[in-house]
Amino acid sequence: MIIQQFFQARDWQTVDQLKIPGRGGESIPVCELNISCDSKNTLSKIFPNGIYQHQKAAIDLVANGGHVCLATGTASGKSLVFFVAALELLIKHPKSKILAIYPLKALAKEQEDRWKDFFKNAGRSVGVGRIDGQVPINARIPLLKNTQLLIATPDIIHAWFMLNLNDAAVSNFLKKIKLIIVDEAHTYTGVFGSNAAYLFRRMRHIMNLLDSAPQFERRDLQSGTDKHRLQQGPINVGDRFVCIYDQTYGSLRLSGRIMETNTLRQTMDRLQVIMTLMIKEGILERSSATVDALMSISQCVSQAEIPFSFDSEVISLPESGRLVRVIKPGSKGLDIKKDNEEFFVDSVFYSPVFKDIAYRGKHPSDVRAEMSGVAILIPYTALTEIPGESQFCLYDLETGELRDFTS
C-alpha cells in the first residue's frame, strides 16, 4: 500500500506487479561455530535461536583467513559476519587495527552506533572511531592512536590518509590493519567505482610496503550480479573473493514485489518537449550530436512495446534505516559536483534514476534551467551543507514524507 501511494503521489501509472514470495532462513546453532568462547557467548545472547546457514559459512571462511564477499538478500544479517570477524581478530590480536569503509558519511555515522552496541554486548572495551569531513584535522591523529576500529569513507582516505603518510601515526595505523571491511560494495560503479578502485589499490600498495597483508570482507547487494565481478571486486587484493550467495546457502529472503511503471517513457516524452523548447530559444542547436542522440533514445523508448521495470525493494528498508537526514526544502547547500556552487532546494524525493534520494532545485548560474522553467535534479550525495546556513529535516524512505527532528 505504501509503495502504491509513493507512485501515485508522483503521477506514475502502475501497469503490472510481480509478487516475490519470502523464504525462511535455515538456522544453525551457535555452538557449531569454530570461534572463541567469548564470541559464542555473545552470539548466544543476541541470537538465542541460532544464526543463518550463510552466516555460519561466511564466519567459517573468515576464520580460515579467506577474503569473503557476502551477496545475500536484504536484512539477511550480513553485518553480523563483520562484527564476529572483528571480535575474533581483537580477541586473538588485541593490538591490531580494523578499517571499516562505508560509501556515505550518513551511513558511516549510523553504523558507528551499531559497532559500539555490538562490542558492548560482547563485554569488551574496544575503541570505535569515525573520521569524516566534520572531524577537525587536529583531532584525527589522537583518534587514530586511541581507536582499534576506524570507520571512514573513501573520500577521507583519499583526501587525508594518502596525503599524510609521512606522519608516523598514519603509517603505524595502516601497518597494524589486519581486517578491511568494504560495505555496500555494489555502489562502487561508474566514475566513483573507477576512482575508488585506484584508491584501494594505492592503499594496498602502501600497506604491502609496510608489510601489512589485511584480510578483506565485502558486502554486496543481492541480485543477478555478475559472479566474476564479485570474485574480483573493486579491490585488487591478489586473491579472489569467496562468495556467499542466496542460492548456495539458503539465506533468509524477505517477501516483496516488483512494480512496472511507465515512468521512464513519460520522462523521455517530457525530455522531447524540453529539448524542443531549448532549440526554439536557441539554447541548443538542432544539428548537435547531443540532440540527435537524445531524440533517438526518446523515440526508441516511446515506441517500445514493453514497460520498463523499477525494483521497489530499495525503498522497503528495515525500520532502523528508514529515516535519512536531508537538507530541508527552502534551504540551500553546496553542489560538490559543480565546484561547490550553491544549490537551492525546492523538494526532496526518491529518484528511480539515481536509485537514491534526490534533490530538485536550481543553481543561480544555470541560465538554461531558468529559461526552460525546468528544475534541476541532483543526487543526495552531491549536496553538502553550508555551515551555519543549511537547515535539515528527516526523509522517510517508506512514505516519502519529510519530518522535523522533533516529530
Stockholm file with secondary structure:
# STOCKHOLM 1.0

chainA/1-407         MIIQQFFQARDWQTVDQLKIPGRGGESIPVCELNISCDSKNTLSKIFPNGIYQHQKAAIDLVANGGHVCLATGTASGKSLVFFVAALELLIKHPKSKILAIYPLKALAKEQEDRWKDFFKNAGRSVGVGRIDGQVPINARIPLLKNTQLLIATPDIIHAWFMLNLNDAAVSNFLKKIKLIIVDEAHTYTGVFGSNAAYLFRRMRHIMNLLDSAPQFERRDLQSGTDKHRLQQGPINVGDRFVCIYDQTYGSLRLSGRIMETNTLRQTMDRLQVIMTLMIKEGILERSSATVDALMSISQCVSQAEIPFSFDSEVISLPESGRLVRVIKPGSKGLDIKKDNEEFFVDSVFYSPVFKDIAYRGKHPSDVRAEMSGVAILIPYTALTEIPGESQFCLYDLETGELRDFTS
#=GR chainA/1-407 SS CHHHHHHHTTTCCEEEEEEECCBCCCEECGGGSCSCHHHHHHHHHHCTTCEEHHHHHHHHHHHTTCCEEEECCTTSCHHHHHHHHHHHHHHHCTTCEEEEECSSHHHHHHHHHHHHHHHHHTTCCCCEEEECTTSCGGGHHHHHHHCSEEEECHHHIIIIITTCTTSHHHHHHHHHEEEEEECSGGGCCHHHHHHHHHHHHHHHHHHHHTTCCCEEEEECCCSSCCHHHHHHCSSCCSSCCEEEEHHHHCCCBCCEEEEEESHHHHHHHHHHHHHHHHHHTTSSCTTCHHHHHHHHHHHHHHHCSSCEEEEGGGGCCCGGGCEEEEECTTCEEEETTTTTEEEEEEEEEEETTTTEEEEEEECTTCHHHHHHTCCEEEEGGGEECCTTTCCEEEEETTTCCEECTTC
#=GC SS_cons         CHHHHHHHTTTCCEEEEEEECCBCCCEECGGGSCSCHHHHHHHHHHCTTCEEHHHHHHHHHHHTTCCEEEECCTTSCHHHHHHHHHHHHHHHCTTCEEEEECSSHHHHHHHHHHHHHHHHHTTCCCCEEEECTTSCGGGHHHHHHHCSEEEECHHHIIIIITTCTTSHHHHHHHHHEEEEEECSGGGCCHHHHHHHHHHHHHHHHHHHHTTCCCEEEEECCCSSCCHHHHHHCSSCCSSCCEEEEHHHHCCCBCCEEEEEESHHHHHHHHHHHHHHHHHHTTSSCTTCHHHHHHHHHHHHHHHCSSCEEEEGGGGCCCGGGCEEEEECTTCEEEETTTTTEEEEEEEEEEETTTTEEEEEEECTTCHHHHHHTCCEEEEGGGEECCTTTCCEEEEETTTCCEECTTC
//
